[in-house]
Amino acid sequence: MEKRVIVIVGPTASGKTNLGIEVAKKLNSEIISADSRQFYRLLDIGTAKPTKSQLSEVKHHFIDNLEITENYDVSKYEIEALQKINEIHQAGKIPIIVGGSGLYIKSVIDGLFNEVGRDEEYREQLLQIKNQKGNEYLLAMLQKVDPISAAKMLPQNWKRIMRALEVFHLTNQPIWKLQVEYKRENDKEFHQFGINWEREVLYQRIENRVDIMISSGLVEEVQNLLKSRIPKTLNSLNTVGYKEIIEYLEGNISIETAIELIKRNTRRFAKRQLTWFNADKRITWIDFSNSTEISKIADNIILMK
């Protein structure tokens, strides 16, 4: 039975969707999304989901599979994505994972360390600290005991921050060290390919994408979400593009400022994605700055082993 899995990664606005679809069409296969924001229904324009036309060309999994109010985490994704990979393999096809959520991709390839138990009393203490002093205080606590893990997290990732603190509390070891030592049995062959652009070109692509999102109705999309009484505090809405437009709609900033913040925050997000992926030396990088012939690049990916 086929064991190969093709993985296409890269920063936001790099062109992963188009390349993934081209590879999938050539292989007559299916795509497993690894973009944690595209899982949610109703978050369409701001997450740059594949279009209806693209979705009709190739079967996608983990697109619009969750309600906007649902809680979902990477450990669930690991289990469900591996199940889907097995199903696609059993059909005689090569699965294609496409996305920019590094932790979700890592969970499928390497597994996540989940052996350490829970300390409910300590978790309650951390939750009280979060509610009283804020997410940034929690992150500062983690920086003191596990600066390596803390450097990969943002204040809004408070659940991950709490888990890292809990693991250190229980084991006196940083969670990253335990994750590195953890090895899940794996019979699959993952072939990772990253899309690389010159930094200035990537940033221009990001700015162009944000302009397209605004002209395509991002403001109206967020307005409709708020009108339907969806809580703005949902984790799914704590997403670049949505949180800035919410600030605009609440009268806290101008639309011009919101757009500039979206562009700035997206550039910063792309930089963090690149830092994450560059740390994985198994990724074969494809320079798109010199060639954007998608069909030929897809052919090369298919032939590489």
C-alpha positions in Angstrom: 0.0 0.0 0.0 1.1 3.6 -0.7 2.9 5.2 2.2 3.9 8.5 0.8 2.4 11.8 2.0 3.2 15.1 0.2 3.3 18.1 2.5 3.3 21.7 1.1 4.1 24.4 3.6 5.0 28.0 3.7 4.0 31.4 5.0 0.6 33.0 4.4 0.1 34.4 0.9 2.9 32.3 -0.6 0.7 30.3 -3.0 0.3 27.0 -1.1 -3.4 26.6 -2.2 -2.7 26.8 -5.9 0.3 24.5 -5.8 -1.5 22.0 -3.6 -4.4 21.8 -6.0 -2.1 21.4 -9.0 -0.3 18.5 -7.4 -3.6 16.9 -6.3 -5.0 17.2 -9.8 -2.0 15.6 -11.4 -2.2 12.7 -8.9 -6.0 12.5 -8.9 -5.8 12.8 -5.1 -7.2 14.7 -2.1 -6.0 17.6 0.1 -5.9 17.7 3.8 -5.9 21.3 5.0 -3.5 22.2 7.8 -4.7 25.8 8.2 -6.3 25.9 11.6 -8.5 28.9 10.8 -9.9 27.5 7.6 -11.5 24.7 9.7 -14.3 27.2 10.8 -17.4 27.9 8.9 -18.3 31.5 8.3 -14.6 32.6 8.4 -14.2 32.8 4.6 -12.7 36.0 3.2 -10.3 36.7 6.1 -8.8 33.1 6.1 -8.3 33.1 2.3 -10.1 29.7 2.0 -10.0 28.0 -1.4 -12.8 29.3 -3.6 -15.8 27.2 -4.5 -14.3 26.6 -7.9 -11.1 25.3 -6.3 -13.0 23.1 -3.9 -14.9 21.6 -6.7 -11.7 20.8 -8.6 -10.1 18.8 -5.8 -11.6 17.1 -2.7 -10.5 19.0 0.5 -10.7 17.8 4.1 -10.7 20.0 7.2 -12.3 23.0 5.4 -15.5 24.3 7.0 -15.7 21.2 9.2 -16.2 23.1 12.4 -18.8 25.6 13.8 -17.3 28.9 14.7 -18.2 28.3 18.3 -16.6 24.8 18.6 -13.5 24.1 20.6 -10.8 22.2 18.7 -7.2 21.5 19.4 -4.1 20.1 17.7 -4.4 16.7 19.5 -7.8 16.1 17.9 -6.4 17.2 14.6 -3.5 14.7 14.9 -5.9 11.8 15.4 -8.4 12.8 12.7 -5.8 13.8 10.1 -4.0 10.5 10.5 -7.3 8.7 10.0 -7.9 10.6 6.8 -4.4 9.8 5.6 -5.1 6.1 6.1 -8.4 6.3 4.2 -6.7 8.1 1.3 -3.9 5.6 1.2 -6.4 2.7 1.3 -8.0 4.2 -1.8 -4.6 3.9 -3.5 -3.9 7.7 -3.5 -1.2 9.9 -2.2 -2.5 12.4 0.4 -1.4 16.0 0.1 -1.3 18.1 3.3 -1.4 21.9 2.6 -1.1 24.6 5.2 0.8 27.1 7.3 -0.1 26.0 10.8 3.3 24.6 11.8 2.2 22.9 15.0 -0.7 21.1 13.3 1.7 19.8 10.6 4.2 18.7 13.2 1.4 16.8 15.0 0.8 14.7 12.0 4.4 14.1 11.0 6.0 13.6 14.4 3.2 13.4 16.9 2.7 15.5 20.0 3.8 14.7 23.5 0.6 14.0 25.5 1.9 11.6 28.2 2.2 14.1 31.0 -1.1 14.2 33.0 -3.0 17.1 34.4 -3.0 19.0 37.6 -6.5 20.5 37.9 -5.7 22.6 41.0 -2.7 24.1 39.3 -4.6 24.7 36.1 -7.3 26.6 38.2 -4.6 28.7 39.7 -3.2 29.6 36.3 -6.7 30.4 35.0 -7.2 32.8 38.0 -3.9 34.5 37.1 -5.0 34.8 33.5 -8.3 36.4 34.5 -6.7 38.8 37.0 -3.5 39.7 35.2 -3.9 38.8 31.6 -2.4 36.6 29.0 0.9 38.5 28.7 1.5 37.9 32.4 1.1 34.1 31.8 3.5 34.3 28.9 6.0 36.1 31.1 5.8 33.3 33.7 6.6 30.8 31.0 9.5 32.9 29.7 11.1 32.5 33.1 11.1 28.7 33.2 10.9 27.7 29.5 12.1 30.6 27.2 12.4 28.3 24.2 8.7 27.3 24.2 7.6 30.9 25.2 9.4 32.3 22.1 7.1 30.3 19.8 3.9 31.5 21.5 1.7 34.6 21.4 -0.3 35.9 24.4 -3.5 34.8 22.8 -2.2 31.2 22.8 -3.0 31.1 26.5 -4.2 27.5 26.5 -0.8 26.3 25.1 1.0 28.6 27.6 -1.0 27.1 30.5 -0.2 23.6 29.2 3.5 24.4 29.0 3.5 25.8 32.5 1.6 22.8 33.8 4.1 20.3 32.2 7.0 22.2 33.8 5.2 22.2 37.1 4.7 18.4 37.0 8.0 17.3 35.5 10.5 20.2 36.1 11.3 19.8 32.4 10.4 22.2 29.5 7.7 20.8 27.3 9.8 21.3 24.1 12.4 18.9 25.5 9.8 16.2 26.2 8.3 16.7 22.8 11.7 16.3 21.1 12.3 13.0 23.0 8.9 11.7 22.2 8.8 9.5 19.1 5.5 8.1 17.7 5.6 5.0 15.7 5.1 5.9 12.1 4.9 3.8 8.9 4.4 6.8 6.6 6.8 8.6 4.4 6.4 12.4 4.7 7.9 14.5 1.9 7.9 18.2 2.9 8.1 21.0 0.4 8.2 24.7 1.3 7.4 27.7 -0.8 10.1 30.4 -0.6 9.9 34.0 -1.8 12.2 36.9 -1.5 11.1 38.7 1.7 10.0 41.9 0.0 8.1 40.1 -2.7 6.3 38.1 0.0 5.4 41.2 1.9 4.0 42.8 -1.3 1.9 39.7 -1.9 0.6 40.0 1.7 -0.4 43.6 1.2 -2.1 42.8 -2.1 -4.0 40.0 -0.5 -5.3 42.2 2.3 -6.5 44.8 -0.2 -8.3 42.0 -2.1 -9.9 40.8 1.2 -11.2 44.3 1.9 -12.6 44.8 -1.6 -14.1 41.3 -1.5 -16.2 42.2 1.6 -14.2 41.4 4.7 -15.8 44.2 6.7 -19.3 43.0 5.7 -18.3 39.4 6.7 -17.3 40.5 10.2 -20.4 42.7 10.5 -22.7 39.8 9.7 -20.9 37.7 12.3 -21.4 40.3 15.0 -25.0 40.9 14.0 -25.7 37.2 14.5 -24.6 37.7 18.1 -21.5 35.5 17.8 -19.3 36.5 20.8 -16.3 38.5 19.6 -14.2 36.8 22.4 -14.3 33.4 20.5 -10.9 31.9 19.9 -11.8 31.5 16.3 -12.2 35.3 16.0 -8.8 35.9 17.6 -7.4 35.9 14.1 -5.5 38.5 12.1 -8.0 40.3 9.9 -11.0 39.7 12.1 -9.8 41.2 15.4 -8.7 44.4 13.6 -12.0 44.8 11.7 -13.9 44.3 15.0 -11.9 47.1 16.5 -12.9 49.3 13.5 -16.6 48.4 13.8 -16.6 49.2 17.5 -15.3 52.7 16.7 -11.9 52.3 18.3 -9.8 52.8 15.1 -10.4 54.0 11.5 -10.7 51.7 8.6 -7.4 52.9 7.3 -5.7 52.0 10.6 -7.4 48.6 10.6 -6.1 47.8 7.1 -2.6 48.9 8.0 -2.7 46.8 11.2 -3.9 43.7 9.3 -1.0 44.1 6.8 1.5 44.6 9.6 0.2 41.8 11.7 0.1 39.4 8.7 3.7 40.3 7.9 4.7 39.5 11.5 2.7 36.2 11.3 4.5 35.2 8.1 7.8 35.9 9.7 6.9 33.6 12.6 5.8 30.9 10.2 9.1 31.1 8.4 11.0 30.9 11.6 9.1 27.7 12.5 9.5 26.0 9.1 13.2 27.0 8.7 13.9 25.0 11.9 12.8 21.8 10.2 15.7 20.7 8.0 13.6 18.0 6.3 11.8 20.6 4.2 12.9 21.0 0.6 12.5 24.7 -0.3 11.3 25.7 -3.7 12.3 29.2 -4.8 9.2 30.9 -6.3 11.0 34.2 -6.9 12.7 32.8 -10.0 10.0 30.5 -11.3 6.2 30.4 -10.8 5.4 27.8 -13.4 3.1 25.9 -11.1 2.7 22.9 -13.4 6.4 22.2 -13.7 6.9 22.7 -10.0 4.1 20.3 -9.3 5.7 17.7 -11.6 9.0 18.1 -9.8 7.4 17.6 -6.4 5.6 14.4 -7.6 8.9 13.0 -8.9 11.0 13.8 -5.8 11.4 11.0 -3.3 
